[in-house]
Amino acid sequence: MPLPSVAVILPTFNEEGSIDACMRSLADQDYPGRWEIVVADGRSEDATRARIETWHARTNLRIVDNPARVQSAGLWAAAQATDADVLVRADAHTVYSPDYLSRSVEVLADSGATAAGGPMVPDAFSRFGTAVARVMRSPVGVGPGAFHHVGRRREVDTVYLGAFLRSDFLELGGMRTFPSGVAEDADFYWRMRRAGGSVILDPGIGSVYRPRETWRGLWTQFRRYGMGKADMLLVNRAWPSWRPLAPLALIAGLLGGVALGVFGVWWPLGLLSVAWLAVLTVAGRGRPLDMVVAATMHLAYGIGLLGGLMRSPARVRAQVSAASSP
């Protein structure tokens, strides 16, 4: 049987610090079939596009414009620009093992799943980024999501990035654009499973993700993650999973404890604080910086989720309908 053709679809915007490592790992793929890289650049304002252009000589590369700048729109533009059988999503903050494409296609075919992908494996170079990577490996730090922790092949609700047939991607209308600018992956796989598809995670599909290297970047990222889960709930009228309830309960408990404290009842807040400190100690394994990182993730996510849920559902649905690519 002939091997399916593959297109790596890669949205970018101001990625000059990481794009060369990403492109180098993609150029070194060992996939023996026909494949190409389709970059959808959001009119980057730094040297990202110029750096991508230098890789034309080493790989079959195509660059398309993404004026909307959001990832979902870029993925749709990239999918429209190729006729490949299989789409493999890529991220500019990630480097990929040489067999990433081969393994993705193999697992997709062998499993009979609608989508296949690997785990998110974080690694970093700076002191803060390394702390973020450590906490992201802890179920107490980022939750028990399978794509963070599972070490064997199994069916899951979502994977990191992922591979799927182009025909399925187009039939589902691509990935939707949420006001938060995130959660398009989780929503895409949620809709795929609702339509009768399945998603397989295989730890052999290897990549390394570079997490945020600053406190501000981490706070912004996890606040948007929380808002993204709220987007999904308001649009789909269903929780994608029950995991987001933990940070939401934390924020609600802290606010409730402060409110009771105004009336002189402080013990609920004290009890919650002690319990949370114990959780942070486990998540950070007693390292002060790791505990700060875990606290940042919990608070930012919970605040984003709570703020997102306070918006008008009708307005959010109208925004998603107007902004989605197809």
C-alpha positions in Angstrom: 0.0 0.0 0.0 1.4 3.5 -0.8 2.1 5.7 2.1 -0.3 8.6 2.7 0.9 12.0 1.9 1.5 14.2 4.9 1.3 18.0 5.6 2.7 19.5 8.8 0.5 22.5 9.5 2.3 25.1 11.6 0.8 28.4 12.7 3.3 31.1 13.7 3.4 34.6 15.0 6.5 36.3 16.4 8.4 33.1 17.1 12.0 34.1 16.2 13.3 32.7 19.5 12.1 29.2 18.9 11.4 28.8 15.2 14.8 27.5 14.1 14.9 24.7 16.6 11.3 23.7 15.6 12.1 23.9 11.8 15.3 21.9 12.3 13.6 19.1 14.0 10.9 19.0 11.3 13.4 19.1 8.4 15.1 16.0 9.9 12.0 13.8 9.8 12.5 10.3 8.4 9.1 9.8 6.9 9.6 7.9 3.6 6.4 9.1 1.9 5.6 12.4 0.3 5.4 15.2 2.9 5.6 19.0 3.2 5.5 21.7 5.8 2.8 24.4 5.5 3.5 27.4 7.7 0.7 29.9 8.2 2.4 33.0 9.5 0.3 35.7 11.2 2.3 38.6 9.6 5.0 38.3 12.3 6.5 41.6 13.4 9.9 40.1 14.2 12.3 37.9 12.2 10.1 34.8 12.2 9.2 34.9 8.5 12.7 35.6 7.4 14.0 32.7 9.6 11.4 30.4 8.1 12.4 31.4 4.5 15.9 30.1 5.1 14.6 26.5 5.5 13.3 26.4 1.9 16.5 24.7 0.8 16.3 21.9 3.3 12.6 20.8 3.1 9.5 21.0 1.0 8.2 24.2 2.5 5.2 26.4 1.8 4.3 29.6 3.6 0.8 31.1 3.6 -0.6 34.3 5.1 -2.7 34.3 8.2 -4.0 37.8 8.7 -6.3 36.8 11.6 -3.2 35.8 13.5 -5.0 33.3 15.7 -3.9 29.6 15.6 -7.2 28.2 14.5 -7.4 30.5 11.5 -3.8 29.6 10.6 -4.5 25.9 10.8 -7.5 26.3 8.5 -5.4 28.3 6.0 -2.7 25.7 6.0 -5.1 22.9 5.5 -6.7 24.7 2.6 -3.2 25.1 1.0 -2.4 21.4 0.8 -3.9 18.3 -0.7 -2.1 15.9 1.7 -4.0 12.9 3.0 -2.9 13.4 6.6 -2.5 16.6 8.6 0.0 16.7 11.5 -0.4 19.8 13.7 2.8 21.4 14.9 3.7 24.2 17.3 6.6 26.6 17.1 7.5 26.1 20.7 8.1 22.4 20.3 10.9 20.2 18.8 10.1 16.8 17.4 11.8 13.4 17.4 13.0 12.3 13.9 10.3 9.7 13.7 7.5 12.0 14.7 5.7 11.9 11.4 6.3 8.2 10.8 5.1 7.3 14.2 2.0 9.6 13.9 1.0 8.0 10.6 1.7 4.5 11.9 -0.4 4.9 15.1 -3.2 6.5 13.1 -3.3 3.6 10.7 -2.7 0.8 13.2 -5.2 2.0 15.8 -8.0 2.8 13.4 -8.5 6.0 15.5 -9.8 9.3 14.0 -6.8 11.1 15.5 -3.5 10.2 17.1 -0.9 12.1 19.0 1.6 12.0 21.8 2.0 13.4 25.3 3.1 17.0 26.2 6.7 16.6 27.5 7.9 19.9 28.9 11.6 20.9 29.2 13.3 24.2 29.5 16.7 25.9 30.0 16.1 28.8 32.5 15.6 28.3 36.2 12.0 29.5 36.0 11.2 27.5 32.9 12.7 24.4 34.5 10.4 24.9 37.5 7.4 25.2 35.2 8.4 22.0 33.4 8.7 20.1 36.7 5.3 21.3 37.9 3.7 20.5 34.5 4.7 16.9 35.0 2.8 16.7 38.3 -0.9 15.6 38.3 -1.3 17.9 41.3 0.3 20.8 39.4 -1.7 20.8 36.2 -4.3 18.1 36.8 -4.6 14.5 35.8 -5.1 15.1 32.0 -3.9 11.9 30.2 -1.8 13.8 27.6 0.4 15.1 30.5 1.0 11.8 32.3 -0.1 8.6 30.5 2.8 6.3 29.6 1.1 3.7 27.4 -1.1 3.7 24.3 -4.7 4.3 25.2 -7.8 6.2 24.1 -8.0 9.7 25.6 -10.1 12.9 25.3 -7.3 15.0 23.8 -3.6 14.8 22.8 -0.8 17.3 22.4 -1.1 18.6 18.8 -2.1 15.4 16.9 -2.5 13.9 13.5 -5.8 13.3 11.6 -7.1 12.9 8.1 -7.5 16.2 6.2 -10.9 15.1 5.1 -12.0 14.7 8.7 -10.5 18.1 9.6 -12.4 19.8 6.8 -15.7 17.9 7.5 -15.6 19.1 11.1 -15.0 22.7 9.9 -11.5 22.9 11.3 -10.7 24.3 14.7 -13.0 27.0 16.0 -11.8 30.4 17.2 -12.7 31.2 20.8 -12.6 34.7 22.4 -9.8 33.4 24.7 -7.7 32.5 21.6 -7.0 29.0 23.0 -8.8 25.7 23.6 -9.3 25.0 19.9 -7.5 21.6 20.2 -9.6 20.4 23.1 -12.8 21.6 21.4 -11.8 20.0 18.1 -11.2 16.6 19.7 -14.4 16.9 21.8 -16.4 17.5 18.6 -14.6 14.7 16.9 -15.5 12.2 19.7 -19.1 13.5 19.8 -19.3 12.7 16.1 -18.3 9.1 16.8 -14.6 9.4 16.3 -11.8 8.3 18.7 -8.5 9.9 19.8 -5.5 7.7 20.6 -2.5 8.8 22.7 0.8 6.9 22.1 3.9 8.0 24.1 6.1 6.9 21.2 5.0 10.0 19.3 7.8 12.1 20.8 8.2 15.8 21.1 9.5 18.3 23.6 7.6 21.4 24.5 9.3 24.6 25.7 7.1 26.1 28.5 6.9 29.8 29.4 10.1 31.3 30.8 8.6 34.2 32.8 6.0 34.6 35.6 4.0 37.0 33.5 4.0 34.7 30.5 2.9 31.8 32.7 0.1 33.8 34.3 -1.2 35.0 31.0 -1.1 31.5 29.5 -3.0 29.8 32.3 -5.6 32.5 32.7 -6.3 32.1 29.0 -6.5 28.3 29.5 -9.2 28.9 32.1 -11.1 31.2 29.8 -10.8 28.7 27.1 -12.5 26.0 29.2 -15.3 28.6 29.9 -15.6 29.2 26.2 -16.1 25.5 25.6 -18.7 25.2 28.2 -20.7 28.2 27.0 -20.5 27.2 23.4 -21.0 23.4 23.7 -23.3 23.6 26.8 -21.3 20.8 28.4 -18.1 20.4 30.4 -15.3 18.8 28.3 -14.3 17.2 31.6 -14.7 17.7 35.3 -11.0 18.6 35.9 -11.5 22.4 35.7 -13.8 22.3 38.7 -10.8 22.1 41.1 -9.2 25.5 40.3 -12.7 27.0 40.1 -13.5 25.6 43.6 -10.3 27.1 44.9 -11.1 30.6 43.7 -14.7 30.3 45.0 -13.4 29.1 48.3 -10.8 31.9 48.6 -13.4 34.5 47.8 -16.0 33.0 50.1 -13.4 32.8 52.9 -12.5 36.4 52.5 -16.2 37.4 52.6 -16.7 35.4 55.8 -13.6 37.0 57.2 -15.1 40.5 56.8 -17.7 39.3 59.4 -15.0 38.0 61.7 -15.2 34.3 60.7 -11.7 33.5 59.5 -11.3 29.8 60.2 -12.7 28.6 56.8 -10.1 30.7 54.9 -7.4 29.4 57.2 -8.4 25.8 56.7 -8.5 26.2 52.9 -5.1 27.9 53.0 -3.5 25.1 54.9 -5.0 22.5 52.6 -3.9 24.4 49.5 -0.4 24.8 50.9 -0.2 21.1 51.3 -1.3 20.6 47.7 1.4 23.2 46.6 4.0 21.4 48.6 3.2 18.1 46.9 3.1 19.7 43.4 6.4 21.5 44.0 8.0 18.7 46.0 8.9 21.3 48.7 10.8 23.6 46.3 9.8 27.2 46.9 10.0 28.3 43.3 8.0 25.3 42.1 5.4 26.0 44.7 5.1 29.6 43.4 4.7 28.2 39.9 2.0 25.8 40.9 0.2 28.5 42.8 0.4 30.7 39.7 -1.1 28.0 37.5 -4.0 27.3 40.0 -4.9 30.9 40.6 -4.6 32.1 37.0 -6.6 29.2 35.6 -9.3 29.5 38.2 -9.6 33.3 37.8 -9.7 32.9 34.0 -12.4 30.2 34.3 -14.5 32.2 36.7 -14.2 35.4 34.7 -15.1 33.4 31.5 -18.2 31.9 33.0 -19.5 35.4 34.0 -19.9 36.4 30.3 -23.1 36.2 28.3 -23.3 32.7 26.7 -25.3 34.1 23.7 -22.6 36.7 23.1 -19.8 34.1 23.3 -21.6 31.8 20.9 -22.1 34.7 18.5 -18.4 35.6 18.6 -17.4 32.0 17.9 -19.8 31.7 15.1 -18.6 34.9 13.5 -14.9 34.2 14.0 -14.6 30.5 13.1 -12.7 29.8 10.0 -15.2 28.1 7.6 
